[in-house]
Amino acid sequence: MKRFLSVFLCLTVCLSTFGSTFAVDGIWYTTIYGLNRVEVARGSYSGSVVIPSSVTYNNVTYNVTSIGVRAFYDCGGLTSVTIPNSVTSIKDYAFMYCGSLTSATIPNSVTSIGKDAFAHCYSLTSVAIPNSVTSIDTAAFYWCSGLTSVTIGNGVTVIDFEVFGNCSSLTSVIIPSSVTSINYYAFDNCSSLSSVTIPQCAMPLSRCFRYCPITNVTIADGVNSIPSYAFYSCSSLTSVTIPNSVTSIGEAAFDNCGSLTSVTIGNNVTSIGKFAFAYCSNLTSVTIPNSVTSIGSSAFAYCSSLTSVTIPNSVTSIGGYAFCYCSNLTSVTIPNSVTSIGEYAFWPCKSLTSVTIPNSVTSIGEYAFFGCDSLTSV
C-alpha cells in the first residue's frame, strides 16, 4: 500500500508540474502547471530559429523560461538559434547532435547548462558562457570538434565531467578564478589545446588535460595539489613551474610528457607520486626540494636524459623502479634520512659509476642496482 501511494503521489506531482503542449509559429512549448511559464519542447526544427521571450496561446501570455530536455535533439538542419533573456536554463540534451548548428548565443539570464546540452554540435565554432552561469553539467560541449574558442564566465564554479572532452579544435582556454573544481576528463583529448591558465584552487581532479598538446601551463599560487594524470601525455609541454602552495604531485601527473626539459618543484611538496614524471625522456635535471619525504615507485622511470639527481635529507624512502632506465644518470646522492630503497630502483642505469648508501638504509629491494654495468664502486 505504501509503495502504491508513493507511485501515485509521484505521478500526481509529475502530471501537475507540466501541463499542455502547443505550437506557435512553428515552435513547440510545454506549459508549467499553475504558472504563466513555458519551456521550449521537443520538435523538428531547421534553419535559423528565434525563440521569443513570451508567447500567447488561447488568450494567455506565457514567459519562455527554459529550453526543455531534448528540445532540439538531433535537429540536423538547425543552423542557428537565438535564445531570449527570459530563459534561465538550458536543460539536458537540448541541442545534442545538432550537427549544422554554427552559432548559439547564451544570454546573461541563463544560470545552468545541462548535461550533453550541446554535445556533438560539430559545426559550433565558438561559445561564450556568460557570468550568470554557475554550473556547466557533464559533457555539455562534448565532441564539439569545430569549437576553436570558449569564454568561461566569472560565475562558473564547477566544470563537470567531460564538459569539453574531444573538442579537437580548441586551442586555448582561460579558466576564471571563480572555478573551484574541474572534474575528470573535462578537457580530455583536446588535441589542439596548446595553452591553459589554471587559477587558484581549480586544479583538475584527474585526467583533465590528457593527450592535450599543451606547450605552456600556468599553475596559480594557491593550488595545493596536482592530481593524478592531470597532464598525462601532454607531449608538447616543455617546462613547468610548480608553486610553493602545492604539497603533493599525484600519480602520473606528468607521465609521458616527452618534450618536458625542465621542472621546478615548489618548496612545500612532500610527496612525488608514482609515475609522476615517468617517460619524460627529455628531462635533463630536476631539483627535489627538502620538503619531499617520499619518491613514489617509477616516479622518474625512463627519464633517459636525466644525468644527475640530488635526493634531499627529508626523503625517507625511494620507491621501487623510481629511477629505472635512467640510462644517462651518472651520479646520485642518497642522504642519511633514507631508510629504504625499493626494488629495481636504479635498474638498469648503465651510466651510473658510483653510489654511496648511508648507514640509515635498512632495506634494499631486490635488483635495486641490477644492470648498472658501469658501477665500479659502492
Secondary structure, DSSP 8 states (H G I E B T S, - for coil): -HHHHHHHHHHHHHHHHEEEEEEETTEEEEEETTTTEEEE------EEEE--SEEEETTEEEEEEEE-TTTTTT-TTEEEEE--TT--EE-TTTTTT-TT--EEE--TT--EE-TTTTTT-TT--EEEE-TT--EE-TTTTTT-TT--EEEE-TT--EE-TTTTTT-TT--EEE--TT--EE-TTTTTT-TT--EEEE-TT--BSSSSSTT---SEEEE-TT--EE-TTTTTT-TT--EEE--TT--EE-TTTTTT-TT--EEE--TT--EE-TTTTTT-TT--EEE--TT--EE-TTTTTT-TT--EEE--TT--EE-TTTTTT-TT--EEE--TT--EE-TTTTTT-TT--EEE--TT--EE-TTTTTT-TT--B-
